[in-house]
């Protein structure tokens, strides 16, 4: 039996790093963002439907995320249409991954886990978290977005405190060593739950 862990956390909280730590411990990790990238790439599963709905967003046989962003900015209703196309395809990708893996524990890295009701499709939830100052410093040091863009993303995401309150486990990503220690503790607890199931 495969045990599913839903891994989530707001921007800059250290989710990708924590996902790698789970991988290092022998878990299979599925990444929702990577799935969307695959669907938007040339010959990706979402390209044909996107070309039909938003022809201007498809360039050289691939979906341009930048053009999609500007479409959504101009027309907020477009987001709903995009989600109607992409969410079922992402769900298919996830189901295929789970079916194909032989790992006992599968970690599903889903940024909007609680926002989309994803906690109902997993056996346990893990939220990564760090103080707001460190979070902001991490995001700003990437040099990929402005302060305003960062604030806009935060406004769309469920507050960190609420995510922490809803999660079965919280991993504080203040240092890589501390995070790794907590990942091992979570897995020890999960394995215990699996043997008693």
Backbone as CSV, one residue per row, in Angstrom:
resi,resn,N_x,N_y,N_z,CA_x,CA_y,CA_z,C_x,C_y,C_z
1,UNK,0.829,-1.203,0.000,0.000,0.000,0.000,0.868,1.260,0.000
2,UNK,0.513,2.206,-0.835,1.283,3.448,-0.926,0.693,4.482,0.022
3,UNK,1.557,5.127,0.783,1.134,6.193,1.694,1.396,7.517,0.993
4,UNK,0.374,8.366,0.894,0.510,9.646,0.189,0.656,10.802,1.167
5,UNK,1.724,11.562,0.982,1.939,12.772,1.796,1.742,13.977,0.889
6,UNK,0.908,14.914,1.304,0.750,16.167,0.570,1.685,17.195,1.187
7,UNK,2.614,17.710,0.387,3.592,18.686,0.871,3.208,20.058,0.339
8,UNK,3.092,21.025,1.241,2.699,22.358,0.803,3.436,23.422,1.609
9,UNK,3.231,24.667,1.230,3.875,25.785,1.907,3.862,26.977,0.978
10,UNK,3.826,28.156,1.535,3.769,29.365,0.720,5.096,29.603,0.008
11,UNK,5.088,30.567,-0.897,6.285,30.931,-1.665,7.456,31.260,-0.722
12,UNK,8.649,30.773,-1.076,9.850,31.100,-0.311,9.993,30.378,1.022
13,UNK,9.137,29.380,1.265,9.180,28.669,2.552,10.147,27.476,2.543
14,UNK,10.659,27.119,1.362,11.621,26.012,1.303,11.004,24.686,0.905
15,UNK,9.918,24.750,0.125,9.197,23.529,-0.239,10.009,22.630,-1.170
16,UNK,10.636,23.227,-2.190,11.406,22.419,-3.150,12.576,21.734,-2.458
17,UNK,13.239,22.467,-1.581,14.373,21.897,-0.838,13.895,20.746,0.041
18,UNK,12.748,20.943,0.692,12.201,19.899,1.568,11.781,18.685,0.746
19,UNK,11.224,18.921,-0.442,10.852,17.804,-1.328,12.082,16.968,-1.657
20,UNK,13.220,17.637,-1.910,14.463,16.911,-2.208,14.914,16.088,-1.001
21,UNK,14.702,16.631,0.208,15.077,15.893,1.426,14.257,14.605,1.542
22,UNK,12.972,14.688,1.199,12.123,13.482,1.210,12.634,12.478,0.172
23,UNK,13.049,13.009,-0.983,13.574,12.149,-2.050,14.847,11.447,-1.572
24,UNK,15.703,12.213,-0.880,16.948,11.646,-0.349,16.678,10.493,0.616
25,UNK,15.498,10.530,1.247,15.138,9.483,2.217,14.393,8.319,1.543
26,UNK,14.356,8.316,0.208,13.776,7.184,-0.515,12.310,7.329,-0.916
27,UNK,11.740,8.509,-0.710,10.350,8.726,-1.130,10.319,9.081,-2.619
28,UNK,9.204,8.740,-3.270,8.992,9.201,-4.647,8.323,10.568,-4.535
29,UNK,8.804,11.547,-5.297,8.249,12.900,-5.195,7.650,13.323,-6.527
30,UNK,6.379,13.734,-6.480,5.692,14.281,-7.660,5.508,15.770,-7.436
31,UNK,5.848,16.563,-8.446,5.838,18.016,-8.325,4.760,18.606,-9.241
32,UNK,3.772,19.256,-8.650,2.652,19.821,-9.420,3.132,20.857,-10.437
33,UNK,4.068,21.726,-10.027,4.570,22.757,-10.952,5.281,22.128,-12.151
34,UNK,6.067,21.087,-11.868,6.784,20.405,-12.955,5.791,19.749,-13.909
35,UNK,4.683,19.235,-13.354,3.649,18.621,-14.196,3.052,19.665,-15.141
36,UNK,2.794,20.861,-14.617,2.239,21.937,-15.462,3.244,22.303,-16.560
37,UNK,4.530,22.372,-16.188,5.565,22.669,-17.200,5.539,21.626,-18.319
38,UNK,5.408,20.345,-17.946,5.353,19.279,-18.955,4.126,19.442,-19.854
39,UNK,2.992,19.794,-19.245,1.747,19.947,-20.015,1.807,21.133,-20.972
40,UNK,2.572,22.167,-20.593,2.680,23.377,-21.416,3.798,23.291,-22.459
41,UNK,4.686,22.320,-22.322,5.826,22.210,-23.237,5.353,21.773,-24.624
42,UNK,6.251,21.834,-25.601,5.902,21.392,-26.957,5.344,19.976,-26.898
43,UNK,4.236,19.749,-27.598,3.552,18.446,-27.601,2.996,18.063,-26.222
44,UNK,2.947,19.005,-25.301,2.399,18.724,-23.965,0.889,18.534,-24.035
45,UNK,0.362,17.856,-23.029,-1.049,17.502,-23.003,-2.034,18.663,-22.997
46,UNK,-1.586,19.854,-22.590,-2.517,20.990,-22.497,-2.479,21.902,-23.721
47,UNK,-1.503,21.678,-24.607,-1.270,22.635,-25.696,-2.488,22.779,-26.620
48,UNK,-3.064,21.660,-27.050,-4.183,21.734,-28.016,-5.379,22.484,-27.436
49,UNK,-5.756,22.145,-26.184,-6.913,22.817,-25.568,-6.622,24.296,-25.320
50,UNK,-5.391,24.602,-24.931,-5.024,25.999,-24.694,-5.045,26.780,-26.004
51,UNK,-4.601,26.146,-27.084,-4.575,26.813,-28.389,-5.996,27.171,-28.828
52,UNK,-6.943,26.309,-28.440,-8.336,26.551,-28.764,-8.904,27.699,-27.929
53,UNK,-8.593,27.679,-26.622,-9.155,28.682,-25.710,-8.415,30.023,-25.785
54,UNK,-7.087,29.957,-25.871,-6.259,31.186,-25.895,-5.185,31.051,-26.965
55,UNK,-5.573,31.176,-28.245,-4.599,30.951,-29.327,-3.349,31.814,-29.204
56,UNK,-3.531,33.036,-28.674,-2.368,33.947,-28.577,-1.324,33.465,-27.559
57,UNK,-1.703,32.518,-26.691,-0.771,32.053,-25.652,0.118,30.908,-26.124
58,UNK,-0.151,30.388,-27.318,0.661,29.262,-27.812,1.652,29.760,-28.862
59,UNK,2.928,29.602,-28.534,4.008,30.060,-29.416,4.884,28.850,-29.742
60,UNK,5.119,28.601,-31.012,5.962,27.469,-31.445,5.546,26.149,-30.796
61,UNK,4.240,25.932,-30.698,3.757,24.649,-30.190,3.847,24.457,-28.685
62,UNK,4.151,25.525,-27.960,4.195,25.436,-26.498,3.399,26.605,-25.900
63,UNK,2.914,26.404,-24.681,2.128,27.454,-24.022,3.086,28.401,-23.299
64,UNK,2.919,29.690,-23.562,3.760,30.697,-22.902,3.113,31.119,-21.577
65,UNK,3.788,30.831,-20.472,3.260,31.197,-19.156,3.187,32.715,-19.004
66,UNK,4.153,33.425,-19.614,4.162,34.892,-19.509,2.933,35.485,-20.193
67,UNK,2.600,34.952,-21.379,1.421,35.465,-22.084,0.167,35.125,-21.270
68,UNK,0.124,33.916,-20.710,-1.034,33.549,-19.880,-1.198,34.518,-18.714
69,UNK,-0.068,34.864,-18.090,-0.114,35.813,-16.954,-0.739,37.128,-17.384
70,UNK,-0.327,37.633,-18.554,-0.873,38.926,-18.988,-2.347,38.795,-19.376
71,UNK,-2.747,37.627,-19.903,-4.169,37.396,-20.224,-4.989,37.437,-18.932
72,UNK,-4.476,36.759,-17.884,-5.188,36.707,-16.596,-5.272,38.100,-15.969
73,UNK,-4.202,38.886,-16.110,-4.195,40.244,-15.557,-5.300,41.083,-16.195
74,UNK,-5.445,40.935,-17.509,-6.466,41.713,-18.226,-7.872,41.144,-18.008
75,UNK,-7.959,39.811,-17.838,-9.263,39.169,-17.732,-9.239,38.083,-16.649
76,UNK,-9.596,38.465,-15.422,-9.535,37.512,-14.309,-10.348,36.233,-14.533
77,UNK,-11.388,36.291,-15.365,-12.190,35.093,-15.652,-11.391,34.045,-16.427
78,UNK,-10.330,34.485,-17.095,-9.508,33.557,-17.878,-8.891,32.487,-16.981
79,UNK,-8.587,32.871,-15.747,-7.954,31.921,-14.825,-8.842,30.691,-14.632
80,UNK,-10.157,30.920,-14.484,-11.084,29.804,-14.280,-11.044,28.854,-15.477
81,UNK,-11.006,29.435,-16.673,-10.972,28.622,-17.901,-9.665,27.823,-17.972
82,UNK,-8.556,28.473,-17.628,-7.247,27.804,-17.646,-7.265,26.633,-16.665
83,UNK,-7.809,26.890,-15.471,-7.866,25.834,-14.450,-8.738,24.662,-14.904
84,UNK,-9.836,24.972,-15.609,-10.715,23.897,-16.115,-9.962,22.989,-17.093
85,UNK,-9.034,23.578,-17.835,-8.241,22.793,-18.790,-7.133,22.032,-18.062
86,UNK,-6.409,22.750,-17.200,-5.175,22.202,-16.632,-5.405,21.242,-15.462
87,UNK,-6.339,21.564,-14.557,-6.495,20.728,-13.353,-6.761,19.246,-13.643
88,UNK,-7.686,18.915,-14.569,-7.894,17.488,-14.846,-6.644,16.803,-15.413
89,UNK,-5.871,17.539,-16.228,-4.652,16.971,-16.818,-3.580,16.754,-15.750
90,UNK,-3.498,17.692,-14.804,-2.545,17.552,-13.695,-2.941,16.349,-12.832
91,UNK,-4.245,16.189,-12.605,-4.736,15.054,-11.810,-4.383,13.726,-12.489
92,UNK,-4.500,13.701,-13.830,-4.127,12.496,-14.597,-2.642,12.193,-14.448
93,UNK,-1.826,13.238,-14.561,-0.377,13.113,-14.443,-0.023,12.542,-13.064
94,UNK,-0.676,13.081,-12.038,-0.429,12.647,-10.647,-0.819,11.172,-10.462
95,UNK,-1.999,10.813,-10.986,-2.480,9.431,-10.854,-1.527,8.464,-11.558
96,UNK,-1.041,8.873,-12.727,-0.096,8.041,-13.481,1.201,7.843,-12.718
97,UNK,1.664,8.903,-12.091,2.906,8.843,-11.309,2.751,7.874,-10.135
98,UNK,1.645,8.018,-9.405,1.408,7.167,-8.224,1.330,5.700,-8.646
99,UNK,0.643,5.459,-9.774,0.468,4.086,-10.264,1.803,3.468,-10.678
100,UNK,2.671,4.291,-11.252,3.925,3.776,-11.816,5.028,3.573,-10.776
101,UNK,4.892,4.178,-9.601,5.984,4.097,-8.632,5.863,2.851,-7.754
102,UNK,7.031,2.377,-7.310,7.018,1.229,-6.391,7.360,1.696,-4.972
103,UNK,7.545,3.010,-4.812,7.898,3.549,-3.490,6.730,3.374,-2.521
104,UNK,7.063,3.100,-1.271,6.030,2.932,-0.228,5.390,4.265,0.134
105,UNK,6.240,5.308,0.112,5.757,6.641,0.485,5.947,7.581,-0.699
106,UNK,4.839,8.213,-1.101,4.883,9.162,-2.215,4.574,10.553,-1.665
107,UNK,5.433,11.509,-2.008,5.237,12.895,-1.586,4.718,13.683,-2.785
108,UNK,3.551,14.296,-2.609,2.965,15.121,-3.661,3.212,16.582,-3.309
109,UNK,4.084,17.223,-4.074,4.465,18.612,-3.827,3.430,19.507,-4.518
110,UNK,2.495,20.042,-3.709,1.368,20.804,-4.266,1.265,22.165,-3.566
111,UNK,1.687,23.259,-4.247,1.667,24.574,-3.597,0.292,24.947,-3.031
112,UNK,-0.770,24.700,-3.793,-2.110,25.108,-3.348,-2.898,23.905,-2.815
113,UNK,-2.264,23.089,-2.005,-2.884,21.861,-1.491,-4.196,22.137,-0.762
114,UNK,-4.150,23.028,0.233,-5.357,23.308,1.023,-6.357,24.152,0.230
115,UNK,-5.829,25.061,-0.603,-6.705,25.940,-1.381,-7.577,25.150,-2.354
116,UNK,-7.076,23.988,-2.817,-7.809,23.207,-3.821,-8.455,21.950,-3.233
117,UNK,-8.455,21.831,-1.899,-9.068,20.654,-1.263,-8.246,19.391,-1.431
118,UNK,-6.968,19.547,-1.789,-6.094,18.400,-2.033,-5.817,17.556,-0.802
119,UNK,-6.035,18.133,0.387,-5.770,17.361,1.624,-6.685,16.145,1.738
120,UNK,-7.811,16.175,1.001,-8.744,15.045,1.036,-8.270,13.860,0.201
121,UNK,-7.227,14.085,-0.617,-6.740,13.014,-1.490,-5.419,12.419,-1.011
122,UNK,-4.981,12.803,0.190,-3.714,12.280,0.720,-3.927,11.698,2.115
123,UNK,-2.924,10.931,2.577,-3.032,10.294,3.899,-2.524,11.197,5.022
124,UNK,-1.646,12.132,4.688,-1.124,13.078,5.688,-0.656,14.333,4.968
125,UNK,-0.652,15.461,5.698,-0.199,16.712,5.088,0.998,17.264,5.865
126,UNK,1.929,17.832,5.104,3.123,18.453,5.686,3.193,19.882,5.162
127,UNK,3.339,20.834,6.073,3.488,22.233,5.680,4.892,22.698,6.026
128,UNK,5.592,23.299,5.063,6.906,23.885,5.359,6.702,25.348,5.716
129,UNK,7.482,25.813,6.673,7.263,27.169,7.162,8.566,27.777,7.676
130,UNK,8.619,29.101,7.634,9.749,29.839,8.190,9.209,31.228,8.515
131,UNK,9.942,31.996,9.310,9.432,33.322,9.674,9.320,34.229,8.445
132,UNK,8.418,35.209,8.527,8.085,36.067,7.377,9.294,36.816,6.821
133,UNK,10.199,37.216,7.706,11.374,37.974,7.261,12.288,37.109,6.390
134,UNK,12.531,35.875,6.844,13.367,34.944,6.078,12.700,34.614,4.750
135,UNK,11.392,34.415,4.791,10.625,34.110,3.574,10.830,35.210,2.532
136,UNK,10.632,36.461,2.962,10.742,37.601,2.047,12.174,37.713,1.498
137,UNK,13.149,37.528,2.385,14.557,37.621,1.996,14.877,36.579,0.909
138,UNK,14.380,35.348,1.108,14.623,34.268,0.135,14.032,34.614,-1.231
139,UNK,12.777,35.060,-1.225,12.100,35.345,-2.503,12.782,36.506,-3.214
140,UNK,13.092,37.564,-2.465,13.698,38.759,-3.072,15.108,38.462,-3.595
141,UNK,15.827,37.553,-2.915,17.211,37.271,-3.331,17.246,36.492,-4.650
142,UNK,16.105,35.883,-5.044,16.071,35.177,-6.336,16.155,36.166,-7.502
143,UNK,15.724,37.398,-7.239,15.771,38.432,-8.277,14.811,38.200,-9.428
144,UNK,13.754,37.398,-9.183,12.828,37.102,-10.283,11.511,37.866,-10.166
145,UNK,11.305,38.544,-9.028,10.039,39.288,-8.916,10.200,40.533,-8.061
146,UNK,9.275,41.456,-8.278,9.297,42.705,-7.518,8.580,42.488,-6.186
147,UNK,8.736,43.448,-5.319,8.048,43.441,-4.018,6.522,43.318,-4.232
148,UNK,6.009,44.067,-5.224,4.564,44.048,-5.509,4.086,42.672,-5.957
149,UNK,4.889,42.031,-6.822,4.518,40.694,-7.299,4.503,39.699,-6.131
150,UNK,5.485,39.835,-5.259,5.571,38.966,-4.078,4.325,39.142,-3.207
151,UNK,3.965,40.402,-2.956,2.768,40.698,-2.136,1.510,40.133,-2.794
152,UNK,1.433,40.237,-4.139,0.257,39.750,-4.867,0.123,38.230,-4.739
153,UNK,1.263,37.516,-4.823,1.240,36.055,-4.680,0.809,35.688,-3.260
154,UNK,1.381,36.393,-2.278,1.013,36.124,-0.873,-0.482,36.325,-0.647
155,UNK,-1.019,37.355,-1.269,-2.440,37.673,-1.090,-3.337,36.552,-1.619
156,UNK,-2.847,35.838,-2.651,-3.634,34.751,-3.248,-3.530,33.459,-2.447
157,UNK,-2.437,33.327,-1.686,-2.215,32.079,-0.960,-2.847,32.129,0.433
158,UNK,-3.223,30.955,0.918,-3.755,30.870,2.278,-2.658,31.307,3.246
159,UNK,-3.007,32.088,4.299,-1.972,32.537,5.237,-1.207,31.356,5.845
160,UNK,0.086,31.580,6.064,0.966,30.538,6.597,0.420,29.952,7.906
161,UNK,-0.074,30.818,8.777,-0.573,30.344,10.083,-1.723,29.355,9.902
162,UNK,-2.574,29.631,8.915,-3.716,28.731,8.667,-3.246,27.391,8.095
163,UNK,-2.263,27.454,7.193,-1.714,26.215,6.632,-1.095,25.367,7.746
164,UNK,-0.335,26.023,8.608,0.308,25.285,9.712,-0.735,24.632,10.612
165,UNK,-1.819,25.371,10.878,-2.866,24.857,11.766,-3.571,23.648,11.148
166,UNK,-3.678,23.637,9.819,-4.403,22.553,9.151,-3.537,21.323,8.863
167,UNK,-2.218,21.506,8.860,-1.313,20.411,8.485,-1.146,19.399,9.612
168,UNK,-0.897,18.143,9.222,-0.603,17.102,10.215,0.802,17.284,10.781
169,UNK,1.723,17.747,9.936,3.111,17.969,10.355,3.562,19.324,9.841
170,UNK,4.397,19.999,10.628,4.981,21.273,10.187,6.497,21.121,10.222
171,UNK,7.153,21.487,9.129,8.615,21.437,9.069,9.131,22.867,8.971
172,UNK,9.941,23.258,9.950,10.534,24.596,9.950,11.831,24.538,9.161
173,UNK,11.927,25.364,8.121,13.072,25.279,7.208,14.113,26.361,7.490
174,UNK,14.377,26.615,8.776,15.355,27.659,9.126,16.775,27.280,8.704
175,UNK,17.147,25.997,8.857,18.449,25.534,8.357,18.239,24.186,7.658
176,UNK,19.079,23.870,6.673,18.931,22.584,5.971,19.032,21.389,6.924
177,UNK,19.929,21.489,7.914,20.130,20.381,8.861,18.869,20.160,9.684
178,UNK,18.292,21.261,10.165,17.085,21.166,10.985,15.925,20.596,10.158
179,UNK,15.814,21.051,8.922,14.748,20.549,8.052,14.912,19.048,7.807
180,UNK,16.159,18.617,7.545,16.424,17.198,7.275,16.058,16.329,8.483
181,UNK,16.383,16.848,9.649,16.076,16.143,10.913,14.555,15.960,11.046
182,UNK,13.809,17.020,10.737,12.348,16.966,10.854,11.727,16.042,9.802
183,UNK,12.317,16.033,8.596,11.835,15.129,7.546,11.973,13.687,8.022
184,UNK,13.128,13.373,8.617,13.344,12.003,9.117,12.344,11.659,10.212
185,UNK,12.047,12.641,11.083,11.082,12.417,12.173,9.669,12.169,11.610
186,UNK,9.290,12.943,10.586,7.973,12.767,9.964,7.878,11.359,9.364
187,UNK,8.936,10.954,8.651,8.913,9.644,8.002,8.887,8.510,9.026
188,UNK,9.586,8.691,10.130,9.562,7.661,11.188,8.137,7.511,11.709
189,UNK,7.459,8.636,11.896,6.083,8.615,12.395,5.134,7.991,11.364
190,UNK,5.329,8.357,10.094,4.484,7.821,9.017,4.657,6.303,8.927
191,UNK,5.903,5.839,9.013,6.160,4.382,8.921,5.493,3.650,10.074
192,UNK,5.484,4.300,11.245,4.809,3.719,12.401,3.304,3.600,12.115
193,UNK,2.744,4.669,11.548,1.312,4.674,11.202,1.002,3.591,10.179
194,UNK,1.928,3.370,9.239,1.709,2.380,8.190,1.679,0.957,8.761
195,UNK,2.514,0.699,9.749,2.545,-0.661,10.309,1.320,-0.920,11.192
196,UNK,0.734,0.162,11.728,-0.458,-0.008,12.568,-1.759,0.096,11.779
197,UNK,-1.628,0.424,10.507,-2.841,0.637,9.690,-3.618,-0.664,9.480
